[in-house]
């Protein structure tokens, strides 16, 4: 719990009373490899701060093909922010690619924090802004970069992921075949 509270406190101060409230209402959750943290077509009712493990965030097109939007791992959040914020059915699912441990905040708890913790909304707003910029930059790079550059950037941003998840997921995320990924990795 302290990792997440310290993150909040690094953005704006959190009082000791508010720290206690946070600890009382957040909980540690373990998600087994292959299980979903958030389901498509259901309203996302929780957000998780990843303490350990790797998730993939996936959208499915009208043909039933899955597309990995991004991976989320330690120190990042696992949440469909649009579904969670607007209370609408999710267009994506979040799947554990490894066993994962997350600090979970339910929608009701989130609402309680917004009402009772003075800086909470501002903290969340800054975290959303940072995540939005990261996702925008990632998507921009995915559209213009070649396969080798995409792979190198993934290695720079999330080096531990390369060793912890199957090549099929890395290739899918990068928009390349497993064969192309094997060739890139062989050159390293």
Secondary structure, 3 states (H helix, E strand, C coil): CHHHHHHHHHHCCCCHHHHHHHHHHCEEEEECCCCEEECCCCECCEEEEEEECEEEEEEECCCCCEEEEEEEECCCEECCHHHHHHCCECCEEEEECCCEEEEEEEHHHHHHHHHHCCCHHHHHHHHHHHHHHHHHHHHHHHHHCCHHHHHHHHHHHCHHHHHHCCHHHHHHHHCCCHHHHHHHHHHC
